[in-house]
Amino acid sequence: MSDSLFRLKDLTIGFAGEPDPILKGLDLEMGQGQTLALVGPSGCGKSLTARALCGLLPRGARWSGQIFWREQELTDPLSVAWQAIRGPGAAMVLQDPATSLNPVLRVGNQIAETVRRHRGGSQHEAWNRAVQLLDEVKVPDPEAKARDYPHQLSGGMRQRVLLAAALACDPDLLVADEPTTALDLTVQRDILVLLNRICRDRGMGLLFISHDLDVVSLLTEQVAVMKDGRIETRGRTDSLTTVECSSPDMPAVIEAGQPVLEARDLVVQYPDQSKQERPSNPAVAGVDIHLMAGQAVGLAGESG
């Protein structure tokens, strides 16, 4: 690609004491502004590939091959060239925001620290920029939420804070490593929609790491499927389908006349222990559910 953003050539990564490498001669290229999903089962090397690109391999890792950023070869993760890429070039959002954020710092200060580290400016300017970024990632009342500590925010809000911190440097590439895995189903959808909008509005590249083809089909144009440390398939996302999980030995429908589980107008309330009174807002407020023999019903929703 003439507008290549990064290119990995014959990348091999292993660990001291382990006989077989995790990545085995991997080749991968991505263009400016492209959205690419890297999918595959756990242990296939998806996250290791992303960390190698950012020069953030874990201690004890040994790598060979070539890593290019805008056709400049990178050889030393401690070099000025590679450090300059982390942030303004490529920024990462990881799986669990609870472990990525500092629990003793207000979230606004954590974002502002990133702004000052890479963009300079006064503390006041960095704080204002942090509030703007929280507003961009749709955090309600960003001025107030910037003063909160991570434990005061929900999982979805914490993930938005991480995204705001990653966007603070205006990166060319956002590397999102399973960013919705720890979130409720409905919150996952909101984060995916947000990622899609931000990448489109900013013209930013997205390397989205996941094990779920259904998720990446909503977000990326291209997908690369990994297996055993190599890229097995690459193509347009809409050309790939998930593997059916049903067994040919199981009948598709089991005939049944009556439900095996049924609830009508189900209400669950917790009394106020201090007053021994029932609350006005029940936890479950009039639910009907019918489960037939052989049927699978999913209950989806956010926490609470």
C-alpha positions as CSV (number, residue, x, y, z in Angstrom):
1,M,0.0,0.0,0.0
2,S,1.3,3.4,-0.9
3,D,-0.5,4.9,2.1
4,S,0.6,2.1,4.5
5,L,0.2,3.0,8.2
6,F,2.0,0.0,9.6
7,R,3.4,-3.2,8.2
8,L,4.5,-6.4,10.0
9,K,6.8,-8.7,8.0
10,D,7.7,-12.2,9.1
11,L,7.1,-11.3,12.7
12,T,8.0,-14.1,15.1
13,I,7.6,-13.8,18.9
14,G,8.5,-16.3,21.5
15,F,9.4,-16.5,25.2
16,A,12.6,-17.7,26.9
17,G,12.3,-21.3,28.0
18,E,9.4,-22.0,25.6
19,P,10.2,-24.3,22.7
20,D,7.6,-23.0,20.2
21,P,7.0,-19.3,19.4
22,I,3.5,-17.8,19.8
23,L,3.7,-15.8,16.5
24,K,5.2,-17.7,13.6
25,G,6.2,-15.5,10.7
26,L,3.2,-13.2,10.7
27,D,2.6,-10.8,7.9
28,L,0.1,-8.0,8.3
29,E,-0.4,-4.5,6.8
30,M,-2.9,-1.8,7.3
31,G,-3.5,1.5,5.5
32,Q,-4.3,5.0,6.7
33,G,-7.8,5.4,7.9
34,Q,-8.6,1.7,7.5
35,T,-10.6,-0.3,10.0
36,L,-9.3,-3.8,10.5
37,A,-10.4,-6.6,12.9
38,L,-8.0,-9.2,14.1
39,V,-10.0,-12.2,15.3
40,G,-9.2,-15.6,16.5
41,P,-9.4,-18.0,19.5
42,S,-7.7,-17.2,22.8
43,G,-3.9,-17.9,22.7
44,C,-3.6,-17.4,18.9
45,G,-1.5,-14.2,19.3
46,K,-3.9,-11.3,18.7
47,S,-2.9,-9.2,21.7
48,L,0.7,-10.0,21.3
49,T,0.6,-8.7,17.7
50,A,-0.9,-5.4,18.9
51,R,1.7,-5.1,21.7
52,A,4.5,-5.7,19.3
53,L,3.3,-3.0,17.0
54,C,3.3,-0.5,19.9
55,G,6.6,-1.7,21.3
56,L,5.0,-2.9,24.5
57,L,5.9,-6.6,24.5
58,P,5.9,-8.3,28.0
59,R,9.1,-8.9,29.8
60,G,10.9,-12.0,28.5
61,A,9.5,-11.8,25.0
62,R,11.9,-12.3,22.1
63,W,11.0,-11.1,18.6
64,S,12.4,-11.2,15.1
65,G,11.2,-10.0,11.7
66,Q,10.4,-6.4,10.7
67,I,8.0,-3.7,12.0
68,F,7.4,-0.7,9.9
69,W,5.5,2.5,10.8
70,R,4.8,4.7,7.7
71,E,7.6,2.7,6.0
72,Q,10.1,3.6,8.7
73,E,11.5,0.4,10.2
74,L,11.4,0.2,14.0
75,T,14.0,-1.9,15.8
76,D,14.2,-0.7,19.4
77,P,11.1,-0.2,21.6
78,L,13.2,2.2,23.8
79,S,14.3,4.3,20.9
80,V,13.1,7.9,20.5
81,A,11.5,6.9,17.2
82,W,9.3,4.2,18.7
83,Q,8.4,6.3,21.8
84,A,7.2,9.1,19.5
85,I,4.8,6.7,17.8
86,R,3.1,5.7,21.1
87,G,0.4,8.2,21.6
88,P,0.3,10.5,18.6
89,G,0.8,7.5,16.3
90,A,-0.9,4.5,17.9
91,A,-2.9,4.5,21.1
92,M,-4.3,1.5,22.9
93,V,-7.5,0.8,24.7
94,L,-7.4,-2.5,26.7
95,Q,-10.0,-4.9,28.0
96,D,-10.6,-4.0,31.6
97,P,-10.7,-0.3,32.5
98,A,-10.7,-1.1,36.2
99,T,-7.1,-2.2,36.0
100,S,-6.0,0.4,33.4
101,L,-7.0,3.5,35.4
102,N,-5.2,4.8,38.5
103,P,-7.7,4.3,41.4
104,V,-6.3,7.3,43.5
105,L,-6.5,9.9,40.7
106,R,-9.5,11.7,39.4
107,V,-10.3,10.6,35.9
108,G,-10.0,14.2,34.5
109,N,-6.4,14.4,35.9
110,Q,-5.5,11.1,34.3
111,I,-6.6,12.4,30.9
112,A,-5.0,15.8,31.4
113,E,-1.7,14.1,32.3
114,T,-1.7,12.4,28.9
115,V,-2.5,15.7,27.2
116,R,0.4,17.5,28.9
117,R,2.8,14.7,28.3
118,H,2.2,14.6,24.6
119,R,0.8,18.1,23.8
120,G,2.2,20.4,26.5
121,G,0.3,23.4,27.7
122,S,-0.8,24.5,31.2
123,Q,-2.7,22.4,33.7
124,H,-5.8,24.6,33.1
125,E,-5.6,24.0,29.3
126,A,-5.0,20.3,29.8
127,W,-8.0,20.0,32.2
128,N,-10.3,21.8,29.7
129,R,-9.1,19.5,27.0
130,A,-9.9,16.5,29.2
131,V,-13.4,17.7,29.7
132,Q,-13.8,18.2,25.9
133,L,-12.7,14.7,25.3
134,L,-15.1,13.3,27.9
135,D,-17.8,15.2,26.1
136,E,-16.7,13.7,22.7
137,V,-17.0,10.2,24.1
138,K,-20.5,11.0,25.3
139,V,-19.9,11.0,29.1
140,P,-22.9,12.9,30.6
141,D,-22.0,16.1,32.6
142,P,-18.3,15.8,31.7
143,E,-17.3,18.7,33.9
144,A,-18.6,16.9,37.0
145,K,-17.5,13.4,35.9
146,A,-14.0,14.6,35.4
147,R,-13.8,15.1,39.1
148,D,-14.8,11.6,39.9
149,Y,-12.5,8.7,40.8
150,P,-12.7,5.5,38.7
151,H,-14.6,3.6,41.4
152,Q,-17.4,6.2,41.2
153,L,-18.1,5.3,37.6
154,S,-19.8,2.4,35.9
155,G,-17.8,0.0,33.7
156,G,-19.1,1.6,30.6
157,M,-18.2,5.1,31.8
158,R,-14.7,3.9,32.8
159,Q,-14.2,2.5,29.3
160,R,-15.2,5.9,27.8
161,V,-12.6,7.5,30.1
162,L,-10.0,5.2,28.7
163,L,-11.1,6.0,25.2
164,A,-10.9,9.7,25.9
165,A,-7.3,9.3,27.2
166,A,-6.4,7.4,24.1
167,L,-7.8,10.1,21.9
168,A,-6.0,12.9,23.8
169,C,-3.0,12.6,21.5
170,D,-5.1,12.6,18.2
171,P,-3.6,9.2,17.2
172,D,-3.5,8.0,13.6
173,L,-4.4,4.5,14.8
174,L,-6.5,3.3,17.7
175,V,-5.7,-0.2,18.9
176,A,-8.7,-1.6,20.8
177,D,-8.0,-4.9,22.4
178,E,-11.3,-6.6,23.3
179,P,-12.6,-3.3,24.7
180,T,-16.2,-4.5,25.3
181,T,-15.5,-7.9,26.8
182,A,-16.0,-6.8,30.4
183,L,-19.2,-4.8,29.7
184,D,-22.9,-5.7,29.7
185,L,-24.5,-6.5,26.4
186,T,-26.3,-3.2,25.9
187,V,-23.3,-1.2,27.0
188,Q,-21.1,-3.1,24.5
189,R,-23.4,-1.9,21.7
190,D,-23.1,1.7,22.9
191,I,-19.3,1.5,23.0
192,L,-19.2,-0.1,19.5
193,V,-21.4,2.6,18.1
194,L,-19.2,5.3,19.7
195,L,-16.0,3.8,18.3
196,N,-17.5,3.7,14.9
197,R,-18.6,7.3,15.0
198,I,-15.3,8.6,16.4
199,C,-13.1,6.7,13.8
200,R,-15.3,8.0,11.0
201,D,-15.4,11.6,12.2
202,R,-11.6,11.7,12.9
203,G,-10.6,9.7,9.8
204,M,-8.7,7.5,12.3
205,G,-7.5,3.9,11.7
206,L,-8.9,1.2,13.9
207,L,-7.2,-2.1,14.7
208,F,-10.0,-4.0,16.6
209,I,-9.1,-7.2,18.4
210,S,-11.8,-9.7,19.2
211,H,-12.8,-13.3,19.2
212,D,-16.3,-12.5,18.0
213,L,-17.0,-12.2,14.3
214,D,-20.6,-10.9,15.0
215,V,-19.1,-7.9,16.8
216,V,-16.5,-7.0,14.3
217,S,-19.0,-7.1,11.4
218,L,-20.7,-4.1,12.9
219,L,-17.5,-2.1,13.2
220,T,-14.8,-2.8,10.6
221,E,-14.4,-3.1,6.8
222,Q,-11.7,-5.7,6.8
223,V,-11.0,-8.8,9.0
224,A,-7.9,-10.9,9.4
225,V,-8.5,-14.3,11.1
226,M,-5.6,-15.7,13.1
227,K,-4.9,-19.3,14.0
228,D,-1.8,-20.8,15.7
229,G,0.2,-17.6,15.4
230,R,-0.4,-16.9,11.7
231,I,-2.9,-15.0,9.6
232,E,-5.1,-17.7,8.1
233,T,-7.7,-15.6,6.2
234,R,-8.1,-12.0,5.3
235,G,-10.9,-10.3,3.5
236,R,-13.9,-8.0,3.7
237,T,-15.8,-8.3,6.9
238,D,-19.1,-8.8,5.1
239,S,-17.7,-11.8,3.1
240,L,-17.0,-13.9,6.3
241,T,-19.6,-15.7,8.3
242,T,-19.5,-17.3,11.7
243,V,-19.4,-21.1,12.1
244,E,-22.7,-22.6,13.0
245,C,-22.6,-23.9,16.6
246,S,-25.4,-26.5,16.3
247,S,-24.9,-30.2,16.1
248,P,-26.4,-32.2,13.2
249,D,-27.5,-34.8,15.6
250,M,-29.7,-32.4,17.5
251,P,-33.2,-31.8,16.2
252,A,-33.9,-28.2,15.2
253,V,-37.3,-28.2,16.9
254,I,-38.7,-30.2,19.8
255,E,-42.5,-30.3,19.6
256,A,-44.2,-29.4,22.9
257,G,-47.7,-28.4,23.8
258,Q,-47.0,-26.7,27.1
259,P,-44.2,-24.5,28.5
260,V,-41.8,-26.2,31.0
261,L,-41.3,-22.8,32.7
262,E,-43.8,-20.0,33.0
263,A,-44.1,-16.8,35.0
264,R,-46.8,-14.3,34.8
265,D,-46.7,-10.7,36.2
266,L,-43.6,-11.6,38.3
267,V,-42.7,-8.8,40.8
268,V,-39.7,-8.8,43.1
269,Q,-39.3,-6.2,45.8
270,Y,-36.7,-5.6,48.6
271,P,-38.1,-4.0,51.8
272,D,-36.3,-1.1,53.4
273,Q,-34.6,-2.8,56.4
274,S,-34.8,0.4,58.5
275,K,-38.5,1.0,58.0
276,Q,-39.7,-2.5,57.0
277,E,-41.5,-0.9,54.1
278,R,-41.7,-2.0,50.5
279,P,-40.0,0.3,48.0
280,S,-42.0,2.1,45.3
281,N,-39.7,0.9,42.6
282,P,-39.5,-2.9,42.5
283,A,-36.4,-4.8,41.2
284,V,-38.6,-6.8,38.9
285,A,-41.8,-5.1,37.8
286,G,-44.4,-7.4,36.2
287,V,-42.4,-9.8,34.0
288,D,-44.0,-12.5,31.8
289,I,-41.8,-15.4,30.5
290,H,-42.6,-18.7,28.8
291,L,-40.0,-21.4,28.1
292,M,-41.0,-24.3,25.9
293,A,-39.2,-27.7,25.8
294,G,-36.1,-27.5,23.6
295,Q,-36.2,-23.7,23.5
296,A,-33.3,-21.3,24.5
297,V,-34.3,-17.9,25.8
298,G,-31.7,-15.2,26.5
299,L,-32.2,-12.4,29.0
300,A,-30.1,-9.4,28.1
301,G,-29.7,-6.0,29.8
302,E,-27.3,-3.7,31.7
303,S,-26.4,-4.3,35.4
304,G,-29.3,-3.6,37.7
